[in-house]
């Protein structure tokens, strides 16, 4: 059985990661909903993780895949804390629109 990276090629993984990162950056820049912004950040993080796994596989070294495992664990904790903060904000203000959150300034 031929190696998957030899069948597809590393350049296709790079193009996919660039596309995912651009979609995430577009979501951060043009959407004002906090949940959509969290999802966009996760898409950008997954693009970086995809590149880490692809290059780790290309160089036949497992260090990149181990780093991705820890990155995903930290991202899960970040999402849990971020969603808890958003729930608390929604209970106080009634909206999670970023423009309405400017009232929170001291």
C-alpha positions in Angstrom: 0.0 0.0 0.0 1.4 3.4 -1.0 1.9 6.1 1.6 -1.1 8.5 1.7 1.2 11.6 1.6 2.8 10.2 -1.6 -0.7 9.7 -3.2 -2.0 13.2 -2.4 1.1 15.3 -2.0 2.1 17.7 0.7 1.2 20.8 -1.5 -2.5 19.8 -1.3 -2.4 19.8 2.5 -0.8 23.2 2.4 -3.5 24.6 0.0 -6.2 23.2 2.3 -4.6 24.7 5.4 -4.3 28.1 3.7 -8.0 27.9 2.7 -9.1 27.0 6.2 -7.0 29.7 7.7 -8.4 32.3 5.3 -12.0 31.2 6.1 -11.2 31.6 9.8 -9.6 35.0 9.3 -12.6 36.1 7.3 -14.9 35.0 10.1 -12.9 36.9 12.7 -12.8 40.1 10.6 -16.3 40.3 9.3 -18.6 38.6 11.8 -19.7 40.3 15.0 -21.2 37.3 16.8 -19.0 36.0 19.5 -19.8 32.3 18.9 -19.0 32.6 15.2 -15.7 34.3 16.2 -14.9 31.4 18.5 -15.6 28.9 15.7 -13.4 31.0 13.3 -10.5 30.8 15.8 -11.0 27.1 16.0 -10.9 26.8 12.2 -7.6 28.7 12.2 -6.2 26.5 14.9 -7.2 23.4 13.0 -5.5 24.7 9.9 -2.2 25.1 11.8 -2.7 21.6 13.3 -3.3 20.1 9.8 0.0 21.6 8.7 1.8 20.2 11.8 0.5 16.7 11.2 1.2 16.9 7.4 4.8 18.0 7.9 5.3 15.6 10.8 4.2 12.8 8.5 6.3 14.1 5.6 9.4 14.1 7.8 8.4 10.8 9.5 8.8 12.4 12.9 6.0 12.1 15.6 6.9 15.3 17.4 4.4 17.4 15.4 1.6 15.0 16.1 2.3 15.0 19.8 2.3 18.8 19.7 -1.1 18.7 17.9 -2.5 16.5 20.7 -1.5 19.0 23.4 -2.7 21.9 21.2 -6.1 20.3 20.9 -6.3 19.8 24.7 -5.6 23.5 25.3 -8.1 24.5 22.6 -10.8 22.4 24.3 -10.1 24.1 27.6 -10.1 27.5 25.9 -13.5 26.9 24.3 -15.0 25.6 27.6 -13.9 28.8 29.5 -14.8 31.1 26.6 -18.3 29.6 26.3 -18.8 29.9 30.1 -17.9 33.6 29.9 -20.3 34.1 27.0 -23.1 32.4 28.9 -22.4 34.8 31.9 -22.4 37.8 29.5 -25.6 36.7 27.8 -27.4 36.3 31.2 -26.4 39.9 32.1 -26.8 41.7 28.8 -29.1 39.5 26.8 -26.9 39.5 23.7 -23.5 38.2 22.6 -23.0 40.7 19.9 -19.5 42.2 20.1 -20.7 45.7 19.4 -23.0 45.6 22.4 -20.2 44.4 24.6 -18.5 47.7 24.4 -20.7 48.9 27.3 -18.7 46.7 29.6 -15.8 49.1 29.6 -15.2 50.7 33.0 
